[in-house]
């Protein structure tokens, strides 16, 4: 299906690395390798449902990066039965973040640092591994679709801009997705593990996710479903009620119109999409990647019939490092020098998934700021 061309292919595979000595969470001496070179941990990661204790152990096993690829200290899992290794029942949840309250602000306003957008409560952890923390990237959105079988399925991603608006891809709200999957009905905020109602890591538990009905969806008028280059692949979704800001639900900042990303700049994607082995991750993952050379990217895609425009960004391009199935519409993000996060582009499409030399294509948000602002004003009635 076309809307699934670019999706979330989180990569662990990098076989040709220098082995380094490390200590596993169980205290054994081992080597630091790609997860896909560690059969014990890989088999546990691929099991469904993915257990909380396995996620916790994998997080503790992470031991660095080879370029942008995370590695783990390879060793066996604890021998205890799952029932003895799960975190304890939730006792408390985090309170509202100080200064990030459900205050009344104009519903057509842009998010700004003064409104506490783009605030990550735990500093530099993005560089710490593949699995996110419970409250990491609290602006992430999962979109829910009602299928012909009258069941909800969650396919595309997006980001929360303010109490009433989400930013996503146009191909996630209109076109083939409506016939192949279903109609967009709701968004889920504050999600971490789609297998559980209450998400916990190492005894710390998040608030329940917020499921909010969609009032209306507004794809960019220039988007044409089926067009090879996915031009103007951006959309706004208006929520039927206000999202409540908490530790686990916050808006992300938008970039300045003048933003220009240089080749090699660090950017990040996050979501619940497919891993390299093809399974969709039930927990929220993250991946860092570099901005790809624009001229080379445009030349590559022209060979397959996609004439890219100046309103599109290319990122990734190393083997198995890409956005993959399940997270179309999600954000390409960067952290400003002051630590505030902004969403710079929307996951749009690519040539395969994680294919060597082929970066993913993203819709540049800086090129659509006026459209976003005008659409918010026009639909805020």
N, C-alpha and C positions, 0 to 999 in steps of 0.2 A: 504494500500500500504506500502511496506516495508520501502521505503525511508521516510515515515512519522511516523515510530515507535517512534522516539524521536523528540519531537517538543516542542514548547514553552508553558508550562503550568504555567503562572505566578500565584502566589498564594496570595490570600488575606484571605482565609478561615482559621480562627483559633478561634473557638467558645468559647473555654474554656480559657478566659483571664480575668484578674482582670479589672473591669471597672474603668476608671479614668475620672475625670472631665476635660472638655476642653471648649474652646470657638470657635464656628463656624465662618467662614468668615463673616457671617451676624451679629455677635455679640451676638448670643444666647448661653446660657449655655447648654452643652450636655455631652455625654460620648464618650470616644475614643474606637472604636470597629473595627473589621474587616469590610472591605467594603461590604463583602457578608452578614454581619449581619445588614447592613444599607439599608433598602429597597428604601429609597428616592434616595440616590446616586447611588445605584446599577442599578436601572431602567434607570437612565440617562446615566450611563456608557455603558449599553447594547444596547442603541439606535444606529441605523445606518441610516444616517451617524452620526458619533460622532462629536458634535459641538466643535469649538474652545473654546467657553465660558465655556462649561462643563469641558473640560480638564483643563482649568485654575482654575475653582472652585474646582475640585478634588485635584489639586496640593496644593491649599491653605488649603484644609481640612485635609491633611495628618498630623498625630499627633504622630507618633512614630512607634515603632516596638515591636512585641512579638517574641523574637528570631530573625529570619530573615524575619518575616512576617510583612508587613506594615499595619498600621491602619489609620482610618479616624475619624474626629470629626463629628459624625452623625447629620445631620440636613437637612432641605429642601433646594432646590435650590432657587435662586432669582426668584421672580414672574414675572420679566420683560419678554417680548417677546424676542425670540432669536435675532431678528434684532437690538434690543437696547443694547444687551449685548456683541455682537461680538467686537473684538478689531478693532481699526480704520484701514483704508486702509494703506498699507505699504508706508512709507515715504522714508526711507533709509534702506540699508542693511549694515551689518558690513563690514569693509574693510578687506583686507588680513591681517592675523596675522603677526605682526612684526617678522621677522626672518623665517617665514614659507612661502616662496615664491616659485614660479614655476621655480626653478633654474634647470639647466641642470646637472643631476647626472647620473652615469652609471645605465642603466636600469636593470642590473643583480645584483645590490648591495643590501646588507641586510640593513634594516632600523636600525639606531642607534640613541641614544639620541642626538648626534652631528648633525644629520640630522633633528632634531626636531620631532622625532617619539614619540608616546605615550603621547603627551602633552595635558592635559586637562586644559582648560583656566579658570576653576572655582573651583579649590581646592577640598574641601571635600564634594561636593554636592551628591556624590554617596550614602551617608548615609542619604540623605534627603527625600527619598521616592521612589515611584514606577514609576512615569512618568519622563522621561528624559527631559532635557532642549533641546532647538533647536540645540545647538552646542555640546551636550554631546555625547561622543563616536563617534567622527567624522570619524573614520576609518570603521564604519559599512557599509556593502554592501548588497544590495538586488539584487538577480539574476532574470533575466527575461527570460522566456521560450516562444517560439512560439508554440501554440497549433495547432492541426489538423484543427481547425476552423479558423486558421490564425489570432488568437488574442494573445496578450501578457498577460502572467500571472506571478506573482512574488511569488516564493515558498521558495527557500533556501536563507541562508545568507552567509556571509563571512566577511573577513577583508582586508583592503587595506594595502599592504606591501611597495609599492613604487609607482611611477607614472604609472607603466605598469603591475603590478602583484597583483592579489588577491589570498588569501588563503581560501580554503573551504574544504568540504568533497568530497571524491571520488564518493559517491553515489548521489551527487548532480550534477554530470556532465556526468555520464555514467551509463548504466544499465536500470533498470526498469523505472526510471524517464523519460527517453527518449520516452518510449512507453506510459506511463501512463499520462504524462504531456506534454512533447514536448522537443525540442532541445534548449539548452542554447544559447541565442542570444545576450544578453546584460547584463550590470550591471548598477545599479543605485547608485550613490554616493551623500552624502549630503541630504538624505531623512529624513523626520521626520513624516509627516502625509501623507499617501498615497492617501487620499481623495482630496488633494488640490495641485495646481500647485505651489503656494507660501505659505509657512508655517509661521504662526504668533502665538505668545503667548504674551498676555498682551500688544499688540501694537508693539512688537519687531518682525521683520520679517527676515527670512533667505534668502540667495541667492537661486535661482532656483536650483533644483537638477541637477546633471550631469548624462546624460544617454549615456553610451559608449558601442559601439559594442564589442563583444568578438572576438578576433582574433583566439585563440586556447585554448583548455582545456587539462590539463595533469594530469590524475589520477595516483596515485602511481601504479607501475606495479604489486605490490603484492596484490592489491585489487581484490577480486572476488565477483561480484554481487550475492547476495543471500546467501553468507556465513554467518552463524549464528552469529559469533563473530565480524563481521565487521572489521577484521584485515586490517591494512594499509588503513584506511578510511580517506584519505587526498588527496588533489589535488591542483594544481596551475592553475590559469586562467590568460592568457595573454590578455591584452586589445589592441584594434586596434589603440588606440591613447592615448596620455598621459593624465592622470588625472591632473587637476589643483588644487593645494593646496590652501585652503582658511580657514576661521574660521570653516567651516562646512565640509571640506574634508581634512583629514590628515592621514598619515600612523600610524600604531601601531608598537611598538617594538616587536622583537622576544626574547625568553628567551635564557639563556646560556645553553650549552649542559649539564652542571653539575646540572641544576635545579632539586631539589627534593622537592615536596610539602608534608608537614607533615599533618597528620590527624587533621581535625579541622581548617585548614588554610582557611582564607576568600578568596573566588573567586566569580566572577560575570558573569552573562550572560545578553545579551541584544538582543532585536529584536522586530518583529511585530507578533509573533506567537499567538497561541490560549491562551485565558484566561481560568480560571477554568470552566466557564460556557459553554465553547465550541466555543465562537465567537473569530474570529481573530481580534486582536487589530489593528486599522488603524494607531495608533501612536506608536512610539518607546518606549518600556518599558524596565525595568531593574529588576534584581533580584539578591540578594546576597545569597550565600549558602556555606556550609563547605565542605572541602575535606572529603570523606568517607574512612573508614578503608579499605585498599587495600585487605587484606586477607579475610575479611568478604564479601567484594563485589565479589571477584573472586569465593568464595564458593557459594554465592547465584546464580550467573549466570551459574555456572557449573550445577546446578540443572535443569536449563531450556535449557541445551545443548550448552551453549556458553562458550567455554574455552578462557578466556581473556588472554592477553599477557602483558608483562612488558611495552609495548609501549602504554598502555591504562590507563586512569585515571578515578576514580569514584568520583562523587560529588553529593550533595543533599541527598535525602533519607528520608526527613521529608514529612509528608502528604502535597500534593499539591505544593511542592517546587521542580520544575524541569524545564528542557527545554522541550518545547512542539511543536505542529504542526506548521510548517512554518519557523522554524529557524534551521533546520539541516544545518550543514556547518558553522554556526555562531561560535563566539569565547567563550571560557572560559577564563576569564581575571583575572589578579590580578594587584594591584598597588604596585610597589616597594617602599621601605622606602623613597626614594627621590621624590616620587610623580609621577614618570613616569609609564605609563601603558604598560603592555606587554600581548600578547596573549599566553597562556600556553597550550591550547588544542582546539580541534575542536569538536563541537557537533556531536555525531555519532548515538547512539541509546539508548534504554532503555526498561524496561519491563513495558509496560503501560506508563502512564503519571502521575507524581506526586503521585505514589503509595507508601504508608507508608512502610518504610524499604527497598525500592528499589531505589538506586541511579541511576543517568544517567551515561552512559559510554561515555568517550571522548577520542579522539586520541591525545596522548601526542606529542606536537610539538618538544620538546627537543630531542626526539628520531629520528627526521627526518630533522634536520638542514642541514646535508650534502646533502641529497636528494634535499631539497629545493634549496640550492645553486647551485648544479650541474644542476638541471632542468632549473633554470633561465639562466645559462650560455649557455646551449645547445639550448634553444629556443629563445635566444636574437639575432636573425639574421635578 
